[in-house]
Amino acid sequence: MSKYLLNKFLYTIDRDPELVERYREDPRGTVRWWEAERANVILNCPAAERSTWPELTAAEREALATHDYVTLFELGAHNFLILTLFIALFERDYAEPLAFQREFAARLSHWSLPYPDIST
């Protein structure tokens, strides 16, 4: 179940520019806040209908807190969700067009098929 939460984190942070900036500046704090406040809200239901049992694993939490997208991929996070969020986070730090995307591909180049399972 945590793979679902891992992908949900990537998806929900990427959809809100303020959360992208918060995650860029304070990744560990953002992960703690998100897991406590947002992780178990099911389909935007009222707080009374929150779930309490799913949680990120320690490895997932640490990879998110350190912006370690290689480990996130290896843990089974969806590669498109990782890439879109990390482009929003770090593409601005590169002068060349597509430089971050090339770095992303290079850092994951040790993988060949079959890739880690991304099913949730």
Contacts in CASP RR format, 6 or more apart in sequence:
PFRMAT RR
TARGET T0000
AUTHOR 0000-0000-0000
METHOD contacts of the structure
MODEL  1
MSKYLLNKFLYTIDRDPELVERYREDPRGTVRWWEAERANVILNCPAAER
STWPELTAAEREALATHDYVTLFELGAHNFLILTLFIALFERDYAEPLAF
QREFAARLSHWSLPYPDIST
1 53 0 8 1.000
1 54 0 8 1.000
2 54 0 8 1.000
2 55 0 8 1.000
2 56 0 8 1.000
2 57 0 8 1.000
2 60 0 8 1.000
3 75 0 8 1.000
3 76 0 8 1.000
3 77 0 8 1.000
3 118 0 8 1.000
3 119 0 8 1.000
3 120 0 8 1.000
4 54 0 8 1.000
4 120 0 8 1.000
5 35 0 8 1.000
5 39 0 8 1.000
5 54 0 8 1.000
5 55 0 8 1.000
5 56 0 8 1.000
5 60 0 8 1.000
6 56 0 8 1.000
6 60 0 8 1.000
6 64 0 8 1.000
6 72 0 8 1.000
6 75 0 8 1.000
6 76 0 8 1.000
6 77 0 8 1.000
7 77 0 8 1.000
7 78 0 8 1.000
7 81 0 8 1.000
7 120 0 8 1.000
8 39 0 8 1.000
9 31 0 8 1.000
9 34 0 8 1.000
9 35 0 8 1.000
9 39 0 8 1.000
9 56 0 8 1.000
9 64 0 8 1.000
10 72 0 8 1.000
10 77 0 8 1.000
10 78 0 8 1.000
10 81 0 8 1.000
10 82 0 8 1.000
10 85 0 8 1.000
11 81 0 8 1.000
12 19 0 8 1.000
12 34 0 8 1.000
12 38 0 8 1.000
13 19 0 8 1.000
13 20 0 8 1.000
13 23 0 8 1.000
13 30 0 8 1.000
13 34 0 8 1.000
13 85 0 8 1.000
14 20 0 8 1.000
14 81 0 8 1.000
14 84 0 8 1.000
14 85 0 8 1.000
14 88 0 8 1.000
17 88 0 8 1.000
19 30 0 8 1.000
20 85 0 8 1.000
20 88 0 8 1.000
20 89 0 8 1.000
22 30 0 8 1.000
23 30 0 8 1.000
23 31 0 8 1.000
23 89 0 8 1.000
24 89 0 8 1.000
24 90 0 8 1.000
27 64 0 8 1.000
27 65 0 8 1.000
27 66 0 8 1.000
27 67 0 8 1.000
28 65 0 8 1.000
29 65 0 8 1.000
31 56 0 8 1.000
31 61 0 8 1.000
31 64 0 8 1.000
31 65 0 8 1.000
35 55 0 8 1.000
35 56 0 8 1.000
35 61 0 8 1.000
39 54 0 8 1.000
39 55 0 8 1.000
39 56 0 8 1.000
40 50 0 8 1.000
40 51 0 8 1.000
40 52 0 8 1.000
40 53 0 8 1.000
40 54 0 8 1.000
41 47 0 8 1.000
41 50 0 8 1.000
42 49 0 8 1.000
42 50 0 8 1.000
42 51 0 8 1.000
56 64 0 8 1.000
57 75 0 8 1.000
59 71 0 8 1.000
59 75 0 8 1.000
60 72 0 8 1.000
60 75 0 8 1.000
62 68 0 8 1.000
62 71 0 8 1.000
63 69 0 8 1.000
63 71 0 8 1.000
63 72 0 8 1.000
63 75 0 8 1.000
64 72 0 8 1.000
67 86 0 8 1.000
67 89 0 8 1.000
67 90 0 8 1.000
69 82 0 8 1.000
69 86 0 8 1.000
69 104 0 8 1.000
69 107 0 8 1.000
70 107 0 8 1.000
70 108 0 8 1.000
72 82 0 8 1.000
73 79 0 8 1.000
73 82 0 8 1.000
73 108 0 8 1.000
73 111 0 8 1.000
73 115 0 8 1.000
73 116 0 8 1.000
74 116 0 8 1.000
75 116 0 8 1.000
76 116 0 8 1.000
76 117 0 8 1.000
76 118 0 8 1.000
77 118 0 8 1.000
78 118 0 8 1.000
79 108 0 8 1.000
79 115 0 8 1.000
79 118 0 8 1.000
83 101 0 8 1.000
83 104 0 8 1.000
86 100 0 8 1.000
86 104 0 8 1.000
87 100 0 8 1.000
87 101 0 8 1.000
90 100 0 8 1.000
91 99 0 8 1.000
91 100 0 8 1.000
91 101 0 8 1.000
93 100 0 8 1.000
94 100 0 8 1.000
94 103 0 8 1.000
END
